[in-house]
Amino acid sequence: MKDKFAQRIKKMLVKQQVLDEAKGEEILLKSIKEETLYVDALFESEVLSESDYISATALESGYPPVDV
């Protein structure tokens, strides 16, 4: 289940052009191997900032980004 959600996140980030497909897949495999959350692995790899993730998620969902 967690892998499917991570795949959806990766697909959304690639679609929003904030993540390269190959790098996203590399980080996905690493997160599965290390049993960590995909978004945590993204942030740790410094490929994507939290604010970029929030913005991309907001654009995809149609809601304005909220950063508290």
Backbone as CSV, one residue per row, in Angstrom:
resi,resn,N_x,N_y,N_z,CA_x,CA_y,CA_z,C_x,C_y,C_z
1,MET,0.829,-1.195,0.000,0.000,0.000,0.000,0.872,1.258,0.000
2,LYS,1.893,1.260,0.866,2.786,2.409,0.962,3.501,2.661,-0.364
3,ASP,3.865,1.556,-1.061,4.554,1.686,-2.342,3.659,2.328,-3.397
4,LYS,2.374,1.991,-3.381,1.443,2.568,-4.345,1.285,4.065,-4.114
5,PHE,1.212,4.469,-2.867,1.084,5.887,-2.551,2.354,6.633,-2.967
6,ALA,3.504,6.035,-2.713,4.778,6.643,-3.107,4.851,6.775,-4.629
7,GLN,4.364,5.771,-5.353,4.341,5.837,-6.816,3.471,6.996,-7.289
8,ARG,2.331,7.194,-6.629,1.431,8.289,-7.002,2.083,9.642,-6.729
9,ILE,2.786,9.742,-5.620,3.486,10.992,-5.295,4.557,11.267,-6.348
10,LYS,5.328,10.237,-6.680,6.387,10.394,-7.689,5.789,10.826,-9.022
11,LYS,4.726,10.187,-9.435,4.079,10.518,-10.706,3.597,11.972,-10.710
12,MET,3.026,12.416,-9.612,2.533,13.781,-9.503,3.678,14.783,-9.570
13,LEU,4.782,14.504,-8.894,5.930,15.412,-8.890,6.593,15.494,-10.259
14,VAL,6.645,14.375,-10.969,7.192,14.365,-12.323,6.270,15.168,-13.240
15,LYS,4.970,14.965,-13.088,3.989,15.701,-13.896,4.111,17.206,-13.669
16,GLN,4.339,17.620,-12.429,4.475,19.029,-12.092,5.868,19.566,-12.443
17,GLN,6.721,18.704,-12.963,8.081,19.036,-13.409,8.975,19.573,-12.288
18,VAL,8.797,19.032,-11.101,9.679,19.397,-9.990,10.613,18.239,-9.635
19,LEU,10.445,17.100,-10.344,11.263,15.926,-10.077,11.522,15.195,-11.389
20,ASP,12.771,14.797,-11.584,13.159,14.003,-12.739,12.706,12.558,-12.523
21,GLU,12.162,11.935,-13.564,11.638,10.569,-13.483,12.684,9.585,-12.941
22,ALA,13.891,9.615,-13.490,14.938,8.673,-13.087,15.350,8.881,-11.634
23,LYS,15.522,10.139,-11.246,15.915,10.435,-9.861,14.793,10.054,-8.903
24,GLY,13.555,10.303,-9.308,12.409,9.925,-8.482,12.341,8.429,-8.247
25,GLU,12.625,7.656,-9.298,12.613,6.194,-9.178,13.758,5.717,-8.281
26,GLU,14.910,6.328,-8.436,16.074,5.978,-7.602,15.754,6.199,-6.122
27,ILE,15.162,7.330,-5.819,14.829,7.646,-4.432,13.704,6.741,-3.921
28,LEU,12.762,6.402,-4.793,11.685,5.481,-4.413,12.250,4.127,-4.007
29,LEU,13.148,3.597,-4.827,13.752,2.297,-4.506,14.549,2.361,-3.206
30,LYS,15.239,3.472,-2.990,16.000,3.651,-1.754,15.064,3.691,-0.545
31,SER,13.939,4.385,-0.680,13.001,4.480,0.448,12.380,3.122,0.767
32,ILE,12.117,2.327,-0.264,11.573,0.983,-0.045,12.615,0.117,0.658
33,LYS,13.849,0.173,0.172,14.930,-0.628,0.750,15.174,-0.266,2.215
34,GLU,15.164,1.047,2.510,15.441,1.502,3.873,14.191,1.589,4.745
35,GLU,13.038,1.242,4.151,11.754,1.263,4.853,11.459,2.632,5.468
36,THR,11.659,3.671,4.652,11.343,5.035,5.070,10.245,5.584,4.162
37,LEU,9.646,6.667,4.586,8.637,7.307,3.755,9.296,7.946,2.543
38,TYR,8.611,7.884,1.419,9.144,8.434,0.175,9.423,9.927,0.303
39,VAL,8.494,10.672,0.868,8.710,12.123,0.982,9.896,12.428,1.893
40,ASP,10.083,11.648,2.942,11.249,11.849,3.808,12.535,11.610,3.026
41,ALA,12.537,10.566,2.203,13.712,10.270,1.384,13.971,11.395,0.376
42,LEU,12.904,11.976,-0.176,13.058,13.105,-1.092,13.715,14.287,-0.392
43,PHE,13.228,14.605,0.795,13.760,15.745,1.530,15.206,15.495,1.960
44,GLU,15.506,14.273,2.396,16.862,13.941,2.821,17.852,14.016,1.660
45,SER,17.392,13.666,0.471,18.280,13.695,-0.698,18.475,15.114,-1.219
46,GLU,17.715,16.039,-0.688,17.778,17.454,-1.063,17.465,17.688,-2.540
47,VAL,16.724,16.781,-3.135,16.274,16.929,-4.515,15.057,17.856,-4.553
48,LEU,14.335,17.875,-3.454,13.085,18.613,-3.379,12.950,19.212,-1.988
49,SER,12.583,20.476,-1.934,12.362,21.102,-0.629,10.917,20.867,-0.198
50,GLU,10.659,21.055,1.075,9.297,20.892,1.582,8.356,21.897,0.933
51,SER,8.816,23.118,0.725,7.949,24.122,0.112,7.647,23.780,-1.346
52,ASP,8.608,23.203,-2.072,8.344,22.757,-3.448,7.321,21.627,-3.453
53,TYR,7.441,20.724,-2.495,6.490,19.609,-2.380,5.086,20.135,-2.080
54,ILE,4.992,21.066,-1.147,3.695,21.644,-0.790,3.084,22.348,-2.001
55,SER,3.882,23.109,-2.712,3.391,23.832,-3.890,2.900,22.879,-4.973
56,ALA,3.672,21.839,-5.254,3.290,20.870,-6.286,2.015,20.129,-5.895
57,THR,1.906,19.754,-4.635,0.709,19.065,-4.153,-0.512,19.973,-4.247
58,ALA,-0.332,21.234,-3.897,-1.433,22.200,-3.970,-1.884,22.402,-5.413
59,LEU,-0.937,22.559,-6.331,-1.293,22.730,-7.740,-2.044,21.525,-8.279
60,GLU,-1.593,20.360,-7.912,-2.219,19.122,-8.392,-3.632,18.961,-7.834
61,SER,-3.828,19.352,-6.584,-5.136,19.161,-5.949,-6.108,20.306,-6.227
62,GLY,-5.576,21.429,-6.695,-6.427,22.578,-6.982,-6.677,23.481,-5.794
63,TYR,-5.960,23.238,-4.700,-6.082,24.069,-3.508,-4.867,24.988,-3.404
64,PRO,-5.047,26.171,-2.827,-3.887,27.045,-2.668,-2.901,26.468,-1.656
65,PRO,-1.603,26.675,-1.875,-0.615,26.156,-0.929,-0.698,26.872,0.413
66,VAL,-0.540,26.113,1.476,-0.552,26.658,2.822,0.725,26.206,3.496
67,ASP,1.507,27.151,3.934,2.758,26.849,4.624,2.691,27.532,5.987
68,VAL,2.584,26.722,7.029,2.467,27.295,8.379,3.747,27.168,9.149
